[in-house]
Amino acid sequence: MEVADVYVSGVGLHLPRRMPVAEVAERGLADWRTIRRTGMRSVCVADRSGPEMAVEAAKEALRAADAAPADIGLVLHASTWFQGHDLWAPASYVQREAVGNNCLSMHVGQLSNGGMAALELAVPQLQAGSGPHSVLITTGDRFCLPGFDRWHTDPGTVCGDGGTAIVLSRAGGFARLRSLVTVSDPTLEGMGRGDDDFAPAPLGARSPISVAASRDHLVREVGLTNLLERLQSGQRASFDRALDESGTKAAHVSWFVLPNLGRPKMDAQFFQVLDIEPERSTWSWGSEVGHLGAGDPFAGLAHLVRSRALSPGQFCVLASAGGGFAWSVAVLEIVEEPPASWHIGD
């Protein structure tokens, strides 16, 4: 979509300790062959729930945006995995603990594209121009057994734990949202379903979850070559449209914030398909953190802010993909120097 007068006024990130891959191997959580294939150097491992970490990130983002409770007109919380309680509304928890107002809050469950899907919902709300001038989006996940094996549930992707947050505003901010595009292909939803029967309760088919089993069924159904082509074409279409609608070119982009996947997947889905040099991406940092479910785009942006990598006049691209299947790309123009108070370690 074409975007007018929507800005990023604050970002937040909460990451637990990073477990080095040597410790992963020593504890028998994954063998060295699996570890080396991913290219990961460490992964964030938490002992707190996703919503709790999202609250910490939200508080940081709200402070950075200098946003009061009355300024927030919508709270969106996105996640990929179990949020710590059954039959529960985690978005309301984030709102209660981090914001403390009574605006609309909603949970977005679009898997790894959840953060960007929430962005798609937030922008029209702001463009409508009524009510408070800011929206808070958070993400939070903790990937753990017995249901999720971060090293084996989705081969080639090592999931990390953490919370992220972003505040969007009509009142200004350090980055202007120039474009936002999402492309979907629901014929690929079977990648997360396979040929399993619909279960009566969570983990009814198998535990831990196996994305590989579902993916193998889809490969048999549509063919590996066709599947890869469709995955790549969807990402390319969203990328090209977002750049075109923003009026910029890939060569003029300073930073690409990409999902924190294993290196072979990064090559096949992003670096090669989109002609992106890894050095212009957040991959080096992401290889120490892991895939944060719905939160990679906002986490990467927060990392760039904290590491003083962003300057006025630069363009930054946020790219995301998630089961369903959906691909989202946003183009940001950095219009102000982020406040120095944000520059803290992560």
Secondary structure by P-SEA (a helix, b strand, c coil): cccccccccbbbbbbcccccaaaaaaaccccaaaaaaacccbbbbbcccaaaaaaaaaaaaaaaaccccccccbbbbbbccccccccccaaaaaaacccccccbbbbbccccaaaaaaaaaaaaaaaccccccbbbbbbbbbbbccccccccccccbbbbbbccbbbbccccccccccbbbbbbbcccccccccccccccccccccccccaaaaaaaaaaaccaaaaaaaaaaaaaaaaaaaaaaaccccccccccccccccaaaaaacccccccccccccaaaaaaacccccccaaaaaaaaaaaaccccccbbbbbbbccccbbbbbbbbbbcccccccccccc
